[in-house]
């Protein structure tokens, strides 16, 4: 891919000298869904496919950007002193936002550059192509201008860019896992405190398979906000008698003992998912550390059931993929990953059964849903870096 990205750069800008190349991964969350804004933990990892970039400094203030994924947009040009979110600049607003946030925080980006990007993260799959692009830009700028910004600070700047420049109220999990990823390790992360630890994912006889439903996720944003409000109200009701700051502070036993304080059955279900999913995540990490992949898989299955029944964010396509996966002999565990209502599932599959898994599950999914799912075998890789 390094050769490919250099060829795209040379073809686009007609020069090759002084060009540096970078890679920024996508991410998948192994377990811990809709826990981040409820004061719980997530367990994501960087994956082996992502966004490649090539960059070279200019001697003026012009920035020229080109994406091999959006060739119809052509080369997008702007002045480094005029960084605004412009609809016609489409994908380029993500890197523009990162530059603007860095400048607002005292980093003197005063020189233009030429840049090309090309990604192999499927669009709309919920594997964080936007965060991958943001970290790519941040690390590129940090390296070519020699700012020496701490990596966690870069991660925060990228989240800030998506919140303030793009206008999407995302949490920090995507940027953190992409910026901080390590090969064959997932990250147990408390999204509120940013306390984190790495856990080795030692898959000798298994692989991670990501399956994309290819369903457009039209409901995800509105339902996300609705679920968030429901959990916030449930928390306020519990705080009438409990001294807690988040649902993530409760054990399952504490929740069951006090759930009567929540005055609505729906809100009880939402809060139950937040509490139980957080505890599942902690148990899953312990299982991994004891090389107990079978227990990890069972906890993934329980996670999906909770997201389907208590949090109600799955939908026919995701449920079908998970059900078909669990009926296959090669599956250790399977669940939806991401916001829900479309996007992807993540499964742990026995290595010698992967080809059959993809063929059988893919064929049955098409028979039931009417169109294809896409499958990707993903390795756990390093975070954003120069290549």
GISULZI-V281061 format. One record per residue. N is the residue number from 1. OMEGA is omega in degrees with one decimal (NA if undefined). Layout:
N:OMEGA, N:OMEGA
//
This chain:
1:177.8, 2:178.6, 3:-179.6, 4:-175.8, 5:176.6, 6:177.1, 7:177.6, 8:179.9, 9:-177.6, 10:-179.3, 11:-176.2, 12:-171.2, 13:173.9, 14:169.4, 15:-175.0, 16:-173.2, 17:175.0, 18:-177.5, 19:177.6, 20:-175.0, 21:-175.0, 22:175.1, 23:177.9, 24:-173.5, 25:162.9, 26:177.5, 27:170.7, 28:178.1, 29:-175.5, 30:176.5, 31:-177.6, 32:-173.7, 33:-177.7, 34:175.1, 35:-170.5, 36:-178.5, 37:175.7, 38:175.8, 39:-178.5, 40:-177.0, 41:173.3, 42:-176.8, 43:-177.6, 44:172.3, 45:171.9, 46:-178.1, 47:-167.1, 48:173.7, 49:-172.8, 50:-173.9, 51:177.4, 52:-179.8, 53:173.1, 54:-173.2, 55:175.3, 56:-179.8, 57:174.4, 58:178.2, 59:175.1, 60:-177.2, 61:-179.4, 62:172.2, 63:175.5, 64:-178.3, 65:178.4, 66:177.7, 67:175.1, 68:176.8, 69:-178.0, 70:-174.4, 71:-179.6, 72:179.4, 73:179.6, 74:177.5, 75:178.5, 76:-176.2, 77:174.7, 78:178.5, 79:-177.3, 80:178.9, 81:-179.0, 82:-175.7, 83:178.6, 84:175.5, 85:-177.3, 86:-174.2, 87:-176.6, 88:178.2, 89:165.7, 90:-175.3, 91:-175.3, 92:177.1, 93:179.8, 94:175.2, 95:177.4, 96:-179.2, 97:179.5, 98:178.4, 99:-178.5, 100:179.6, 101:177.1, 102:178.9, 103:178.9, 104:-178.3, 105:169.1, 106:179.7, 107:-164.8, 108:176.5, 109:-173.8, 110:-174.8, 111:179.1, 112:179.8, 113:170.3, 114:-175.7, 115:168.8, 116:176.7, 117:173.5, 118:-176.7, 119:173.2, 120:169.7, 121:179.9, 122:-179.3, 123:175.1, 124:-177.2, 125:-178.8, 126:178.7, 127:169.5, 128:175.0, 129:-179.6, 130:178.4, 131:177.0, 132:179.0, 133:178.8, 134:179.7, 135:176.5, 136:-179.3, 137:-177.3, 138:-178.6, 139:175.5, 140:-178.9, 141:-179.6, 142:-177.3, 143:-173.2, 144:177.0, 145:176.9, 146:-179.6, 147:-179.1, 148:178.9, 149:176.4, 150:-173.7, 151:178.5, 152:176.5, 153:177.1, 154:178.2, 155:-180.0, 156:179.0, 157:179.8, 158:174.7, 159:179.3, 160:178.8, 161:-179.2, 162:178.7, 163:-168.0, 164:-176.3, 165:-179.7, 166:179.2, 167:177.4, 168:-174.3, 169:-177.9, 170:170.6, 171:-173.3, 172:-173.9, 173:-175.1, 174:-178.2, 175:-177.1, 176:-176.7, 177:178.7, 178:-179.1, 179:-172.0, 180:-175.3, 181:174.8, 182:-177.8, 183:177.3, 184:177.5, 185:173.1, 186:-172.9, 187:169.4, 188:-171.9, 189:167.6, 190:-171.9, 191:179.7, 192:-176.6, 193:-172.4, 194:168.9, 195:-175.1, 196:170.8, 197:179.2, 198:173.5, 199:178.9, 200:174.6, 201:-170.4, 202:-178.5, 203:179.8, 204:-174.5, 205:-178.3, 206:173.7, 207:174.2, 208:177.0, 209:176.5, 210:178.6, 211:-179.4, 212:179.6, 213:-173.9, 214:172.8, 215:176.2, 216:-170.6, 217:-175.5, 218:-176.4, 219:-165.4, 220:-174.5, 221:-177.7, 222:179.6, 223:175.9, 224:-179.5, 225:179.1, 226:179.2, 227:-179.7, 228:178.7, 229:180.0, 230:179.4, 231:178.7, 232:178.6, 233:177.4, 234:178.8, 235:179.7, 236:179.4, 237:177.7, 238:-179.0, 239:174.2, 240:179.5, 241:-176.8, 242:176.9, 243:178.2, 244:177.4, 245:-179.9, 246:177.2, 247:-178.5, 248:179.5, 249:-174.0, 250:167.4, 251:177.1, 252:-177.9, 253:179.7, 254:178.8, 255:-178.0, 256:-178.9, 257:-172.2, 258:-174.6, 259:178.0, 260:179.2, 261:179.0, 262:-166.6, 263:-178.2, 264:-176.3, 265:179.3, 266:-179.2, 267:175.5, 268:179.6, 269:-179.5, 270:-179.2, 271:178.7, 272:178.7, 273:-177.1, 274:-178.2, 275:-175.7, 276:-179.7, 277:177.4, 278:178.6, 279:176.4, 280:-179.3, 281:178.8, 282:178.0, 283:-178.7, 284:178.4, 285:177.2, 286:179.7, 287:178.9, 288:-177.7, 289:176.1, 290:-178.9, 291:-179.9, 292:-175.3, 293:179.2, 294:177.3, 295:177.2, 296:179.4, 297:178.0, 298:179.3, 299:173.3, 300:179.6, 301:178.6, 302:177.9, 303:-179.4, 304:179.5, 305:179.3, 306:177.7, 307:178.5, 308:-168.9, 309:-176.7, 310:-177.4, 311:175.0, 312:179.5, 313:-176.2, 314:-176.8, 315:-171.7, 316:-174.6, 317:179.1, 318:179.9, 319:179.3, 320:179.8, 321:-179.2, 322:-179.6, 323:178.3, 324:178.0, 325:-176.3, 326:176.7, 327:-179.0, 328:-173.8, 329:-178.0, 330:-171.7, 331:173.3, 332:179.4, 333:-178.4, 334:179.3, 335:169.2, 336:175.9, 337:-178.4, 338:-173.4, 339:-179.7, 340:179.5, 341:-175.1, 342:-177.1, 343:-165.8, 344:164.1, 345:172.8, 346:-177.6, 347:170.8, 348:-170.5, 349:174.6, 350:-172.9, 351:-176.5, 352:180.0, 353:-172.0, 354:-177.3, 355:178.7, 356:178.2, 357:-177.7, 358:-179.2, 359:-175.1, 360:-178.5, 361:179.7, 362:-178.7, 363:-178.4, 364:177.7, 365:-179.7, 366:178.6, 367:-176.2, 368:-171.8, 369:177.0, 370:174.8, 371:-172.5, 372:161.8, 373:174.9, 374:-176.2, 375:-179.7, 376:172.5, 377:-172.2, 378:169.6, 379:176.9, 380:-171.5, 381:179.3, 382:175.4, 383:-176.7, 384:-174.2, 385:172.2, 386:179.7, 387:NA
//
